[in-house]
């Protein structure tokens, strides 16, 4: 049996999670992706397969990179954009990552800015 690397294990966790978590037009999915340097998030309607809004530390205007501070800014920016599009309630998809550190910080930033999940 071949050993799996960290990314393959994360992908398996994400696949397992996605069996239960889907985005609808009434309650879209907030998907998070974390890399070593950056963090990004999208709000997705899975019925049509479209991204409603997105935010990332790669964008101009978010100076902090992939730290907890930057993640909180990304969550707040995402929530602000979602509210402008009329999205108030989402379902959280942590993407196979632990709900800890930057992922939890992004969720806190989104909640503080008014998103419900």
N, CA, C and O atoms as a MOPAC input file, in Angstrom:
PM7 MOZYME 1SCF
protein

 N      0.85000 1    -1.18600 1     0.00000 1
 C      0.00000 1     0.00000 1     0.00000 1
 C      0.88700 1     1.23700 1     0.00000 1
 O      1.76300 1     1.38800 1     0.85100 1
 N      0.65300 1     2.10000 1    -0.94400 1
 C      1.44400 1     3.32800 1    -1.05300 1
 C      0.96600 1     4.35500 1    -0.03200 1
 O     -0.23100 1     4.48400 1     0.22500 1
 N      1.90900 1     5.07400 1     0.54000 1
 C      1.53000 1     6.10700 1     1.50600 1
 C      1.01100 1     7.32800 1     0.76500 1
 O      1.44500 1     7.62900 1    -0.34700 1
 N      0.08800 1     8.01500 1     1.38900 1
 C     -0.49000 1     9.20200 1     0.77100 1
 C      0.16700 1    10.43600 1     1.35800 1
 O      0.51000 1    10.47400 1     2.54000 1
 N      0.33500 1    11.43600 1     0.52300 1
 C      0.91300 1    12.67300 1     1.02900 1
 C     -0.16900 1    13.53500 1     1.67700 1
 O     -1.35400 1    13.20800 1     1.62600 1
 N      0.24800 1    14.61600 1     2.27200 1
 C     -0.64300 1    15.47300 1     3.03900 1
 C     -1.80500 1    15.99900 1     2.18600 1
 O     -2.94200 1    16.04300 1     2.65500 1
 N     -1.53100 1    16.39300 1     0.95000 1
 C     -2.57000 1    16.95200 1     0.08500 1
 C     -3.61000 1    15.88700 1    -0.30300 1
 O     -4.79900 1    16.19200 1    -0.38800 1
 N     -3.17500 1    14.65900 1    -0.53400 1
 C     -4.10900 1    13.57300 1    -0.85000 1
 C     -5.01600 1    13.25800 1     0.33800 1
 O     -6.20600 1    12.99200 1     0.16500 1
 N     -4.45200 1    13.28900 1     1.54000 1
 C     -5.24900 1    13.05200 1     2.74000 1
 C     -6.27700 1    14.16300 1     2.93500 1
 O     -7.42200 1    13.89200 1     3.30000 1
 N     -5.86900 1    15.42600 1     2.69200 1
 C     -6.78800 1    16.56000 1     2.81000 1
 C     -7.90700 1    16.43800 1     1.78200 1
 O     -9.07100 1    16.68600 1     2.09500 1
 N     -7.55300 1    16.05600 1     0.55200 1
 C     -8.55600 1    15.89600 1    -0.50200 1
 C     -9.57400 1    14.82300 1    -0.12700 1
 O    -10.76200 1    14.97100 1    -0.41300 1
 N     -9.12100 1    13.75200 1     0.50500 1
 C    -10.02900 1    12.68400 1     0.93600 1
 C    -10.97500 1    13.19800 1     2.01900 1
 O    -12.16800 1    12.89700 1     1.99500 1
 N    -10.44300 1    13.98100 1     2.97600 1
 C    -11.29600 1    14.56200 1     4.01600 1
 C    -12.31700 1    15.50300 1     3.40600 1
 O    -13.48000 1    15.51100 1     3.81100 1
 N    -11.88300 1    16.30500 1     2.41900 1
 C    -12.78800 1    17.25300 1     1.77200 1
 C    -13.89700 1    16.51100 1     1.01900 1
 O    -15.06000 1    16.91200 1     1.06200 1
 N    -13.53300 1    15.44300 1     0.34000 1
 C    -14.52400 1    14.64300 1    -0.39700 1
 C    -15.56600 1    14.07000 1     0.56000 1
 O    -16.76000 1    14.06700 1     0.26200 1
 N    -15.10200 1    13.58900 1     1.70700 1
 C    -15.99600 1    13.03000 1     2.72700 1
 C    -16.92700 1    14.11200 1     3.27500 1
 O    -18.11200 1    13.86600 1     3.49800 1
 N    -16.38800 1    15.29200 1     3.48500 1
 C    -17.16900 1    16.42000 1     3.98800 1
 C    -18.21300 1    16.88500 1     2.96600 1
 O    -19.33400 1    17.23900 1     3.33000 1
 N    -17.83300 1    16.87900 1     1.68100 1
 C    -18.71800 1    17.37300 1     0.62400 1
 C    -19.91300 1    16.46700 1     0.38100 1
 O    -20.86900 1    16.88400 1    -0.27300 1
 N    -19.88900 1    15.23700 1     0.88700 1
 C    -21.05700 1    14.36700 1     0.78000 1
 C    -22.23100 1    14.94900 1     1.55800 1
 O    -23.39000 1    14.73700 1     1.20200 1
 N    -21.91900 1    15.68800 1     2.62700 1
 C    -22.95200 1    16.23700 1     3.49600 1
 C    -23.20800 1    17.72400 1     3.26800 1
 O    -24.31300 1    18.20100 1     3.52600 1
 N    -22.20600 1    18.47000 1     2.78600 1
 C    -22.30300 1    19.92300 1     2.67800 1
 C    -22.49300 1    20.33200 1     1.21900 1
 O    -21.60800 1    20.12000 1     0.39000 1
 N    -23.65800 1    20.92100 1     0.90600 1
 C    -23.89400 1    21.45000 1    -0.43300 1
 C    -24.49500 1    22.84100 1    -0.32200 1
 O    -25.19400 1    23.16200 1     0.63900 1
 N    -24.21000 1    23.65100 1    -1.31700 1
 C    -24.73800 1    25.00600 1    -1.33400 1
 C    -25.98700 1    25.09400 1    -2.18100 1
 O    -26.03700 1    24.54800 1    -3.28300 1
 N    -26.99000 1    25.77700 1    -1.67600 1
 C    -28.23900 1    25.99700 1    -2.40300 1
 C    -28.36900 1    27.49600 1    -2.66400 1
 O    -27.61500 1    28.28300 1    -2.09200 1
 N    -29.30400 1    27.90500 1    -3.51100 1
 C    -29.48800 1    29.34800 1    -3.71700 1
 C    -29.87300 1    30.08300 1    -2.43000 1
 O    -29.47900 1    31.23400 1    -2.24100 1
 N    -30.63800 1    29.43700 1    -1.54300 1
 C    -31.04700 1    30.06300 1    -0.28900 1
 C    -29.90100 1    30.08400 1     0.71800 1
 O    -29.76400 1    31.03300 1     1.48900 1
 N    -29.07600 1    29.03000 1     0.70800 1
 C    -27.97100 1    28.90600 1     1.65700 1
 C    -26.73200 1    28.38000 1     0.92400 1
 O    -26.46100 1    27.18000 1     0.95200 1
 N    -25.97800 1    29.27500 1     0.26500 1
 C    -24.80800 1    28.83400 1    -0.49500 1
 C    -23.66300 1    28.37000 1     0.41600 1
 O    -23.69400 1    28.56200 1     1.63200 1
 N    -22.67200 1    27.76500 1    -0.20000 1
 C    -21.54100 1    27.17400 1     0.52800 1
 C    -20.36700 1    28.15500 1     0.57100 1
 O    -19.97200 1    28.70600 1    -0.45700 1
 N    -19.81600 1    28.36800 1     1.76400 1
 C    -18.61800 1    29.18600 1     1.92800 1
 C    -17.42700 1    28.22800 1     1.95400 1
 O    -17.17400 1    27.57100 1     2.96400 1
 N    -16.69800 1    28.15400 1     0.83800 1
 C    -15.57900 1    27.22900 1     0.70300 1
 C    -14.26700 1    27.95000 1     0.98400 1
 O    -14.03100 1    29.04800 1     0.47800 1
 N    -13.41700 1    27.32700 1     1.79200 1
 C    -12.14200 1    27.91700 1     2.18700 1
 C    -11.00100 1    27.10200 1     1.59600 1
 O    -11.04500 1    25.87200 1     1.59100 1
 N     -9.97700 1    27.79300 1     1.09700 1
 C     -8.75000 1    27.12600 1     0.68200 1
 C     -7.57400 1    27.83300 1     1.31100 1
 O     -7.46200 1    29.05800 1     1.25800 1
 N     -6.69700 1    27.04400 1     1.90900 1
 C     -5.53300 1    27.58000 1     2.62200 1
 C     -4.27500 1    27.01600 1     1.98200 1
 O     -4.14500 1    25.80400 1     1.81600 1
 N     -3.35000 1    27.89800 1     1.62500 1
 C     -2.03800 1    27.45100 1     1.15700 1
 C     -1.00800 1    27.88600 1     2.19000 1
 O     -1.37100 1    28.43800 1     3.22900 1
 N      0.24900 1    27.64900 1     1.92300 1
 C      1.26800 1    28.02500 1     2.89700 1
 C      1.35100 1    29.53800 1     3.07600 1
 O      1.57900 1    30.01800 1     4.18600 1
 N      1.16600 1    30.29200 1     1.98900 1
 C      1.30600 1    31.74800 1     2.07000 1
 C     -0.01700 1    32.49600 1     2.11400 1
 O     -0.08300 1    33.58300 1     2.68800 1
 N     -1.06600 1    31.95100 1     1.52800 1
 C     -2.30400 1    32.70000 1     1.35500 1
 C     -3.51800 1    31.89800 1     1.81100 1
 O     -3.44000 1    30.69800 1     2.07200 1
 N     -4.64400 1    32.60800 1     1.89700 1
 C     -5.92800 1    31.96700 1     2.19100 1
 C     -6.97200 1    32.62500 1     1.30400 1
 O     -6.94700 1    33.83800 1     1.09900 1
 N     -7.88500 1    31.82600 1     0.78100 1
 C     -8.94300 1    32.37100 1    -0.05900 1
 C    -10.25900 1    31.69800 1     0.28800 1
 O    -10.28400 1    30.59400 1     0.83100 1
 N    -11.34500 1    32.37400 1    -0.03000 1
 C    -12.67300 1    31.84000 1     0.25100 1
 C    -13.63000 1    32.26300 1    -0.85400 1
 O    -13.48700 1    33.33500 1    -1.44400 1
 N    -14.59700 1    31.41200 1    -1.12200 1
 C    -15.62600 1    31.70000 1    -2.12300 1
 C    -16.97900 1    31.31600 1    -1.55300 1
 O    -17.08400 1    30.41700 1    -0.71700 1
 N    -18.00400 1    32.00200 1    -2.01100 1
 C    -19.37500 1    31.60300 1    -1.69000 1
 C    -19.95400 1    31.05900 1    -2.98300 1
 O    -20.02600 1    31.76500 1    -3.98900 1
 N    -20.36900 1    29.78800 1    -2.94900 1
 C    -20.72300 1    29.03800 1    -4.15400 1
 C    -22.14700 1    28.51600 1    -4.07100 1
 O    -22.57200 1    28.00000 1    -3.03700 1
 N    -22.88700 1    28.65500 1    -5.17800 1
 C    -24.19100 1    28.02000 1    -5.33500 1
 C    -23.95700 1    26.73500 1    -6.11800 1
 O    -23.68800 1    26.78400 1    -7.31900 1
 N    -24.05600 1    25.58300 1    -5.45100 1
 C    -23.74500 1    24.30100 1    -6.08700 1
 C    -24.80900 1    23.82800 1    -7.07400 1
 O    -24.52300 1    22.97200 1    -7.91100 1
 N    -26.02300 1    24.36100 1    -6.99900 1
 C    -27.05800 1    23.92500 1    -7.93600 1
 C    -26.73800 1    24.39600 1    -9.34400 1
 O    -27.00000 1    23.68200 1   -10.31200 1
 N    -26.17400 1    25.59000 1    -9.46700 1
 C    -25.79200 1    26.11300 1   -10.78700 1
 C    -24.28800 1    26.03900 1   -11.01500 1
 O    -23.82000 1    26.23200 1   -12.13700 1
 N    -23.52700 1    25.76000 1    -9.95700 1
 C    -22.07500 1    25.66600 1   -10.08800 1
 C    -21.40900 1    27.01500 1   -10.27300 1
 O    -20.36700 1    27.10900 1   -10.92200 1
 N    -22.00000 1    28.06400 1    -9.70800 1
 C    -21.44100 1    29.40200 1    -9.88600 1
 C    -20.91200 1    29.96400 1    -8.57400 1
 O    -21.44700 1    29.69800 1    -7.49700 1
 N    -19.84500 1    30.75200 1    -8.69700 1
 C    -19.29400 1    31.46200 1    -7.54700 1
 C    -20.01000 1    32.80000 1    -7.45200 1
 O    -20.02700 1    33.56800 1    -8.41400 1
 N    -20.59600 1    33.07900 1    -6.30500 1
 C    -21.33100 1    34.33200 1    -6.10100 1
 C    -20.35300 1    35.45100 1    -5.77100 1
 O    -20.36200 1    36.49700 1    -6.41900 1
 N    -19.50800 1    35.23500 1    -4.76400 1
 C    -18.46200 1    36.20300 1    -4.40500 1
 C    -17.22000 1    35.44900 1    -3.94200 1
 O    -17.28700 1    34.27900 1    -3.56700 1
 N    -16.08100 1    36.15000 1    -3.97800 1
 C    -14.84600 1    35.54800 1    -3.48200 1
 C    -13.96100 1    36.62400 1    -2.88400 1
 O    -14.13800 1    37.81300 1    -3.15000 1
 N    -13.00500 1    36.19300 1    -2.07000 1
 C    -12.01700 1    37.09500 1    -1.47300 1
 C    -10.76200 1    36.28800 1    -1.18300 1
 O    -10.82600 1    35.08400 1    -0.93300 1
 N     -9.61000 1    36.97000 1    -1.22100 1
 C     -8.34400 1    36.29000 1    -1.02100 1
 C     -7.27900 1    37.25800 1    -0.53000 1
 O     -7.41000 1    38.47000 1    -0.69700 1
 N     -6.22500 1    36.72400 1     0.07500 1
 C     -5.11200 1    37.56900 1     0.50500 1
 C     -4.24700 1    37.98800 1    -0.68100 1
 O     -3.35600 1    38.82200 1    -0.51900 1
 N     -4.48400 1    37.43700 1    -1.85500 1
 C     -3.72800 1    37.80500 1    -3.05100 1
 C     -4.20300 1    39.16500 1    -3.58000 1
 O     -3.45300 1    39.85700 1    -4.26800 1
 N     -5.43700 1    39.54500 1    -3.26300 1
 C     -6.01900 1    40.79900 1    -3.76000 1
 C     -5.30200 1    42.02500 1    -3.20800 1
 O     -4.68700 1    41.98600 1    -2.14200 1
 N     -5.40100 1    43.11600 1    -3.96800 1
 C     -4.92300 1    44.39900 1    -3.45600 1
 C     -5.90000 1    44.85300 1    -2.37700 1
 O     -7.09200 1    44.55600 1    -2.45100 1
 N     -5.40300 1    45.56200 1    -1.38800 1
 C     -6.25700 1    46.03900 1    -0.31800 1
 C     -6.20800 1    45.17500 1     0.92900 1
 O     -6.61200 1    45.60800 1     2.00800 1
 N     -5.71100 1    43.95000 1     0.78200 1
 C     -5.52300 1    43.08600 1     1.95100 1
 C     -4.01400 1    42.87800 1     2.07400 1
 O     -3.44600 1    41.99500 1     1.43200 1
 N     -3.37100 1    43.70300 1     2.90800 1
 C     -1.91500 1    43.69500 1     3.00000 1
 C     -1.39000 1    42.45900 1     3.73000 1
 O     -0.37400 1    41.89000 1     3.33000 1
 N     -2.07500 1    42.04000 1     4.79900 1
 C     -1.62800 1    40.87700 1     5.55400 1
 C     -1.75200 1    39.64300 1     4.67300 1
 O     -2.75400 1    39.47400 1     3.97700 1
 N     -0.75300 1    38.79100 1     4.69800 1
 C     -0.80700 1    37.59700 1     3.84900 1
 C     -1.47900 1    36.45500 1     4.58600 1
 O     -2.54700 1    36.64600 1     5.16900 1
 N     -0.89100 1    35.29600 1     4.57500 1
 C     -1.55800 1    34.09900 1     5.07600 1
 C     -1.53200 1    33.90200 1     6.56500 1
 O     -1.45400 1    32.76200 1     7.02300 1
 N     -1.59300 1    34.96300 1     7.34600 1
 C     -1.64700 1    34.78400 1     8.79300 1
 C     -3.08200 1    34.92900 1     9.28700 1
 O     -3.99000 1    35.19200 1     8.49800 1
 N     -3.28400 1    34.75900 1    10.58100 1
 C     -4.63700 1    34.80600 1    11.14500 1
 C     -5.26300 1    36.18700 1    10.95100 1
 O     -6.47000 1    36.30000 1    10.73200 1
 N     -4.44600 1    37.23000 1    11.03000 1
 C     -4.93800 1    38.58900 1    10.81000 1
 C     -5.48400 1    38.75200 1     9.38600 1
 O     -6.56800 1    39.29600 1     9.17700 1
 N     -4.71000 1    38.26900 1     8.42000 1
 C     -5.12900 1    38.33100 1     7.02100 1
 C     -6.37700 1    37.51600 1     6.77000 1
 O     -7.24700 1    37.92100 1     5.99900 1
 N     -6.46900 1    36.36000 1     7.42100 1
 C     -7.64500 1    35.49600 1     7.25900 1
 C     -8.89200 1    36.20200 1     7.77200 1
 O     -9.95900 1    36.09800 1     7.16600 1
 N     -8.76600 1    36.91700 1     8.87800 1
 C     -9.90700 1    37.63200 1     9.44000 1
 C    -10.36300 1    38.74000 1     8.48900 1
 O    -11.55900 1    38.97600 1     8.32100 1
 N     -9.38200 1    39.42000 1     7.86500 1
 C     -9.70800 1    40.45600 1     6.87800 1
 C    -10.41700 1    39.86100 1     5.65800 1
 O    -11.36300 1    40.44900 1     5.13300 1
 N     -9.95600 1    38.70000 1     5.21600 1
 C    -10.58700 1    38.02600 1     4.07700 1
 C    -12.02700 1    37.65900 1     4.42600 1
 O    -12.92600 1    37.85000 1     3.60700 1
 N    -12.26100 1    37.13400 1     5.63200 1
 C    -13.61600 1    36.78200 1     6.06600 1
 C    -14.52600 1    37.99300 1     6.10400 1
 O    -15.68000 1    37.91900 1     5.68200 1
 N    -14.01500 1    39.11300 1     6.60800 1
 C    -14.81100 1    40.33400 1     6.68400 1
 C    -15.12300 1    40.87900 1     5.28900 1
 O    -16.24600 1    41.30800 1     5.02400 1
 N    -14.13300 1    40.86000 1     4.40500 1
 C    -14.31900 1    41.35200 1     3.02500 1
 C    -15.32100 1    40.47100 1     2.28700 1
 O    -16.16700 1    40.97500 1     1.54800 1
 N    -15.22900 1    39.15900 1     2.48500 1
 C    -16.15500 1    38.21800 1     1.84600 1
 C    -17.58000 1    38.46100 1     2.32100 1
 O    -18.51000 1    38.48100 1     1.51600 1
 N    -17.75400 1    38.64800 1     3.63700 1
 C    -19.08600 1    38.88600 1     4.19700 1
 C    -19.67000 1    40.19600 1     3.67200 1
 O    -20.86200 1    40.27800 1     3.37900 1
 N    -18.82800 1    41.21100 1     3.55700 1
 C    -19.26800 1    42.51200 1     3.04100 1
 C    -19.77600 1    42.37500 1     1.60000 1
 O    -20.82400 1    42.91600 1     1.24700 1
 N    -19.01800 1    41.64600 1     0.77800 1
 C    -19.41700 1    41.42900 1    -0.62600 1
 C    -20.67700 1    40.56900 1    -0.71300 1
 O    -21.53600 1    40.81200 1    -1.56100 1
 N    -20.79100 1    39.56500 1     0.16000 1
 C    -21.95800 1    38.68100 1     0.15900 1
 C    -23.21500 1    39.45300 1     0.53300 1
 O    -24.26500 1    39.27400 1    -0.08500 1
 N    -23.11100 1    40.30600 1     1.54000 1
 C    -24.25300 1    41.12400 1     1.95900 1
 C    -24.71700 1    42.01800 1     0.81400 1
 O    -25.91700 1    42.21600 1     0.62500 1
 N    -23.76900 1    42.55700 1     0.05100 1
 C    -24.10800 1    43.40300 1    -1.09600 1
 C    -24.87600 1    42.62400 1    -2.16100 1
 O    -25.70200 1    43.19300 1    -2.87500 1
 N    -24.60200 1    41.31500 1    -2.26900 1
 C    -25.30000 1    40.45500 1    -3.22900 1
 C    -26.57400 1    39.84800 1    -2.65000 1
 O    -27.28300 1    39.12300 1    -3.34800 1
 N    -26.87500 1    40.13700 1    -1.37500 1
 C    -28.09500 1    39.62800 1    -0.76900 1
 C    -27.95400 1    38.28000 1    -0.09800 1
 O    -28.96000 1    37.63100 1     0.18900 1
 N    -26.73200 1    37.83900 1     0.16100 1
 C    -26.50800 1    36.56200 1     0.83300 1
 C    -26.23400 1    36.84200 1     2.31100 1
 O    -25.29500 1    37.56500 1     2.64500 1
 N    -27.05900 1    36.26600 1     3.20000 1
 C    -26.89600 1    36.46700 1     4.63600 1
 C    -26.56100 1    35.18100 1     5.38900 1
 O    -25.88300 1    35.21400 1     6.41600 1
 N    -27.04400 1    34.04300 1     4.86900 1
 C    -26.85300 1    32.76000 1     5.53900 1
 C    -26.07900 1    31.83500 1     4.60100 1
 O    -26.42300 1    31.70900 1     3.42600 1
 N    -25.03000 1    31.18700 1     5.12500 1
 C    -24.23100 1    30.25600 1     4.32800 1
 C    -24.00200 1    28.98000 1     5.11700 1
 O    -24.26900 1    28.92100 1     6.31700 1
 N    -23.50300 1    27.95700 1     4.42900 1
 C    -23.05800 1    26.73500 1     5.08300 1
 C    -21.53400 1    26.71000 1     4.92600 1
 O    -21.02200 1    26.95800 1     3.83500 1
 N    -20.81000 1    26.41200 1     6.00800 1
 C    -19.34600 1    26.51500 1     6.01900 1
 C    -18.69900 1    25.22600 1     5.55200 1
 O    -18.99700 1    24.15000 1     6.06900 1
 N    -17.80100 1    25.33800 1     4.56200 1
 C    -17.03900 1    24.20300 1     4.04000 1
 C    -15.56600 1    24.49000 1     4.30400 1
 O    -14.95700 1    25.31900 1     3.62800 1
 N    -14.99700 1    23.80400 1     5.28600 1
 C    -13.61800 1    24.06800 1     5.67900 1
 C    -12.60500 1    23.44900 1     4.72600 1
 O    -11.40200 1    23.63900 1     4.90600 1
 N    -13.05600 1    22.72400 1     3.73300 1
 C    -12.18300 1    22.21100 1     2.68500 1
 C    -11.23900 1    21.10500 1     3.10700 1
 O    -10.19700 1    20.91700 1     2.48000 1
 N    -11.57500 1    20.36700 1     4.15500 1
 C    -10.69400 1    19.30200 1     4.61500 1
 C     -9.61800 1    19.78700 1     5.57100 1
 O     -8.82900 1    18.99200 1     6.08100 1
 N     -9.58400 1    21.09700 1     5.81500 1
 C     -8.62400 1    21.65900 1     6.76600 1
 C     -9.23400 1    21.60900 1     8.16200 1
 O    -10.45600 1    21.58600 1     8.30800 1
 N     -8.38100 1    21.59200 1     9.19000 1
 C     -8.87500 1    21.63800 1    10.55900 1
 C     -9.52100 1    22.98700 1    10.81500 1
 O     -9.05300 1    24.00600 1    10.30700 1
 N    -10.58800 1    23.00400 1    11.59600 1
 C    -11.22000 1    24.26400 1    11.99600 1
 C    -10.37900 1    24.82100 1    13.13600 1
 O    -10.71600 1    24.67600 1    14.31100 1
 N     -9.27600 1    25.46000 1    12.75800 1
 C     -8.28900 1    25.92100 1    13.72500 1
 C     -7.41900 1    26.97400 1    13.05200 1
 O     -7.22100 1    26.92100 1    11.83900 1
 N     -6.90800 1    27.91000 1    13.79800 1
 C     -5.96200 1    28.87400 1    13.25200 1
 C     -6.56800 1    29.78100 1    12.21300 1
 O     -7.54400 1    30.48100 1    12.48200 1
 N     -5.98800 1    29.77400 1    11.01100 1
 C     -6.42900 1    30.68900 1     9.95300 1
 C     -7.84100 1    30.40200 1     9.46100 1
 O     -8.57600 1    31.33000 1     9.12500 1
 N     -8.22800 1    29.13200 1     9.41300 1
 C     -9.57600 1    28.77200 1     8.95200 1
 C    -10.62200 1    29.29400 1     9.95000 1
 O    -11.63600 1    29.86800 1     9.55300 1
 N    -10.36600 1    29.08900 1    11.22900 1
 C    -11.27900 1    29.57900 1    12.26700 1
 C    -11.29700 1    31.09700 1    12.29200 1
 O    -12.34300 1    31.70200 1    12.53000 1
 N    -10.15000 1    31.72000 1    12.04900 1
 C    -10.05100 1    33.17700 1    12.02300 1
 C    -10.88000 1    33.76200 1    10.87300 1
 O    -11.55700 1    34.77600 1    11.04500 1
 N    -10.82400 1    33.12200 1     9.70900 1
 C    -11.63100 1    33.56100 1     8.56400 1
 C    -13.11800 1    33.45600 1     8.91200 1
 O    -13.88900 1    34.36900 1     8.61600 1
 N    -13.52100 1    32.35400 1     9.53400 1
 C    -14.91900 1    32.16600 1     9.91700 1
 C    -15.35900 1    33.23200 1    10.92100 1
 O    -16.46300 1    33.76700 1    10.81800 1
 N    -14.49600 1    33.53900 1    11.88800 1
 C    -14.81800 1    34.56800 1    12.87800 1
 C    -14.98500 1    35.92800 1    12.22500 1
 O    -15.90500 1    36.67200 1    12.56400 1
 N    -14.09700 1    36.25900 1    11.28500 1
 C    -14.18400 1    37.53400 1    10.56800 1
 C    -15.48000 1    37.65200 1     9.78400 1
 O    -16.09900 1    38.71500 1     9.75400 1
 N    -15.89400 1    36.55300 1     9.14800 1
 C    -17.14000 1    36.54700 1     8.37600 1
 C    -18.35200 1    36.69600 1     9.29100 1
 O    -19.29800 1    37.41300 1     8.96600 1
 N    -18.31800 1    36.01400 1    10.43900 1
 C    -19.43000 1    36.11300 1    11.39400 1
 C    -19.55000 1    37.52100 1    11.95800 1
 O    -20.65100 1    38.06000 1    12.06700 1
 N    -18.40800 1    38.11900 1    12.31900 1
 C    -18.42000 1    39.47100 1    12.88500 1
 C    -18.94000 1    40.49900 1    11.88400 1
 O    -19.53400 1    41.50700 1    12.26800 1
 N    -18.71200 1    40.23400 1    10.59400 1
 C    -19.18700 1    41.15700 1     9.54900 1
 C    -20.63000 1    40.90200 1     9.15900 1
 O    -21.16700 1    41.61700 1     8.31300 1
 N    -21.28800 1    39.87900 1     9.76400 1
 C    -22.71800 1    39.71800 1     9.56700 1
 C    -23.18600 1    38.45800 1     8.86400 1
 O    -24.39300 1    38.28000 1     8.69600 1
 N    -22.27800 1    37.56600 1     8.44100 1
 C    -22.73100 1    36.31000 1     7.82700 1
 C    -23.16200 1    35.34000 1     8.91300 1
 O    -22.54900 1    35.27500 1     9.97800 1
 N    -24.21700 1    34.58800 1     8.64000 1
 C    -24.69000 1    33.59200 1     9.59600 1
 C    -24.37000 1    32.18900 1     9.11200 1
 O    -24.65800 1    31.83400 1     7.96900 1
 N    -23.76700 1    31.38600 1     9.99800 1
 C    -23.56000 1    29.95700 1     9.75800 1
 C    -23.22200 1    29.26100 1    11.04100 1
 O    -23.01000 1    28.04800 1    11.04700 1

